[in-house]
Structure formats: C-alpha cells, structure tokens
C-alpha cells in the first residue's frame, strides 16, 4: 500500500473524514459551510474509500496491465460521451484516464 502511505501517512482522522464524506454524498448529513463539492470526475466519493481505487489498482497490478486499463477506460469514455446525459463529464473522465496514462508512460 505504498500509495496510501504516500498520500495519507499516519493520518488517524482520515476514517472520520471518509465517513462524513459518505454521509454527505448519500444525503444523511449536510456538508459544512464552505466545504468543497464532490469531484465526480477526478475523485468521486465512491472511489475513495480508504485508498483511491485507481491507486490501489496501480499498486496491485503489473504496469502493463495497469496501462492497458487506462487505455481501455480512455477509449470507453470517448466512445460513449455522445450518448450520455452529461457528455462533458464523460469527456473529462476520458481526459482523466488519458492524463494518468501519460503519467504512467512517463514513469517507465
């Protein structure tokens, strides 16, 4: 879990923050005044339970498989954006995966 330590260190308050984020997302708690809105493209609440899902996948797969997944997701969002109710959101998701793919390729 190298990415977890890199991102959060030994932050014992993270679990509380995650629980509050979930409660805000599902409507059982109101967000604090001035709290940032959920970023549904780069860090959706349902993908950040403890460790960011994409960081977990990167840590637990061979780099070739991870790169293939990034390419697959980029193409998926580029293929279907025209048919979605929020096309700009899907284009931004494609951009997110493409940026991660570029970052992964630069790291090789």
One Martini backbone bead per residue (centre of mass of N, CA, C, O) as a GRO file, in nm:
protein
  108
    1UNK     BB    1   0.061   0.061   0.024
    2UNK     BB    2   0.220   0.311  -0.090
    3UNK     BB    3   0.008   0.529  -0.165
    4UNK     BB    4  -0.120   0.563   0.110
    5UNK     BB    5   0.129   0.667   0.262
    6UNK     BB    6   0.189   0.898   0.065
    7UNK     BB    7  -0.095   1.042   0.107
    8UNK     BB    8  -0.158   0.993   0.450
    9UNK     BB    9   0.003   0.829   0.627
   10UNK     BB   10  -0.094   0.866   0.985
   11UNK     BB   11  -0.398   0.950   0.950
   12UNK     BB   12  -0.655   0.921   1.189
   13UNK     BB   13  -0.886   1.119   1.048
   14UNK     BB   14  -0.971   0.986   0.778
   15UNK     BB   15  -1.214   0.806   0.854
   16UNK     BB   16  -1.399   1.036   0.939
   17UNK     BB   17  -1.399   1.184   0.670
   18UNK     BB   18  -1.511   0.952   0.501
   19UNK     BB   19  -1.779   0.923   0.652
   20UNK     BB   20  -1.878   1.212   0.600
   21UNK     BB   21  -1.870   1.195   0.292
   22UNK     BB   22  -2.082   0.972   0.268
   23UNK     BB   23  -2.314   1.126   0.411
   24UNK     BB   24  -2.326   1.354   0.209
   25UNK     BB   25  -2.369   1.183  -0.051
   26UNK     BB   26  -2.645   1.036   0.078
   27UNK     BB   27  -2.796   1.277   0.265
   28UNK     BB   28  -2.739   1.243   0.600
   29UNK     BB   29  -2.556   1.506   0.550
   30UNK     BB   30  -2.440   1.817   0.577
   31UNK     BB   31  -2.238   2.027   0.456
   32UNK     BB   32  -2.010   2.233   0.517
   33UNK     BB   33  -1.936   2.541   0.520
   34UNK     BB   34  -1.730   2.561   0.232
   35UNK     BB   35  -1.731   2.294   0.120
   36UNK     BB   36  -1.638   2.090  -0.109
   37UNK     BB   37  -1.727   1.948  -0.380
   38UNK     BB   38  -1.770   1.688  -0.556
   39UNK     BB   39  -1.543   1.500  -0.766
   40UNK     BB   40  -1.670   1.308  -1.028
   41UNK     BB   41  -1.395   1.269  -1.189
   42UNK     BB   42  -1.119   1.257  -0.996
   43UNK     BB   43  -1.291   1.200  -0.688
   44UNK     BB   44  -1.506   1.001  -0.612
   45UNK     BB   45  -1.646   0.886  -0.330
   46UNK     BB   46  -1.676   0.573  -0.431
   47UNK     BB   47  -1.333   0.574  -0.483
   48UNK     BB   48  -1.249   0.678  -0.157
   49UNK     BB   49  -1.213   0.405   0.031
   50UNK     BB   50  -0.914   0.485   0.182
   51UNK     BB   51  -0.832   0.425  -0.125
   52UNK     BB   52  -0.769   0.493  -0.421
   53UNK     BB   53  -0.856   0.286  -0.663
   54UNK     BB   54  -0.630   0.346  -0.875
   55UNK     BB   55  -0.395   0.306  -0.672
   56UNK     BB   56  -0.454   0.014  -0.603
   57UNK     BB   57  -0.427  -0.099  -0.886
   58UNK     BB   58  -0.137  -0.004  -0.939
   59UNK     BB   59  -0.014  -0.164  -0.688
   60UNK     BB   60  -0.167  -0.464  -0.801
   61UNK     BB   61  -0.022  -0.437  -1.089
   62UNK     BB   62   0.099  -0.462  -1.370
   63UNK     BB   63   0.189  -0.209  -1.574
   64UNK     BB   64   0.061  -0.322  -1.834
   65UNK     BB   65  -0.226  -0.354  -1.717
   66UNK     BB   66  -0.270  -0.065  -1.626
   67UNK     BB   67  -0.236   0.067  -1.904
   68UNK     BB   68  -0.466  -0.088  -2.038
   69UNK     BB   69  -0.688   0.030  -1.853
   70UNK     BB   70  -0.650   0.324  -1.930
   71UNK     BB   71  -0.707   0.290  -2.229
   72UNK     BB   72  -0.986   0.166  -2.203
   73UNK     BB   73  -1.122   0.404  -2.052
   74UNK     BB   74  -1.071   0.621  -2.257
   75UNK     BB   75  -1.229   0.484  -2.489
   76UNK     BB   76  -1.500   0.454  -2.350
   77UNK     BB   77  -1.559   0.763  -2.306
   78UNK     BB   78  -1.525   0.842  -2.609
   79UNK     BB   79  -1.758   0.659  -2.718
   80UNK     BB   80  -2.017   0.759  -2.503
   81UNK     BB   81  -2.063   1.076  -2.469
   82UNK     BB   82  -2.304   1.124  -2.679
   83UNK     BB   83  -2.515   0.925  -2.493
   84UNK     BB   84  -2.519   1.118  -2.255
   85UNK     BB   85  -2.640   1.346  -2.013
   86UNK     BB   86  -2.308   1.406  -1.948
   87UNK     BB   87  -2.073   1.460  -2.173
   88UNK     BB   88  -1.852   1.630  -2.029
   89UNK     BB   89  -1.791   1.428  -1.806
   90UNK     BB   90  -1.682   1.202  -1.995
   91UNK     BB   91  -1.453   1.370  -2.118
   92UNK     BB   92  -1.308   1.414  -1.845
   93UNK     BB   93  -1.261   1.115  -1.791
   94UNK     BB   94  -1.087   1.064  -2.035
   95UNK     BB   95  -0.873   1.270  -1.953
   96UNK     BB   96  -0.791   1.139  -1.690
   97UNK     BB   97  -0.690   0.868  -1.815
   98UNK     BB   98  -0.488   0.995  -2.008
   99UNK     BB   99  -0.314   1.133  -1.793
  100UNK     BB  100  -0.238   0.867  -1.648
  101UNK     BB  101  -0.105   0.739  -1.892
  102UNK     BB  102   0.115   0.947  -1.930
  103UNK     BB  103   0.237   0.919  -1.648
  104UNK     BB  104   0.307   0.617  -1.676
  105UNK     BB  105   0.491   0.650  -1.927
  106UNK     BB  106   0.697   0.852  -1.793
  107UNK     BB  107   0.779   0.633  -1.562
  108UNK     BB  108   0.938   0.420  -1.759
   0.00000   0.00000   0.00000
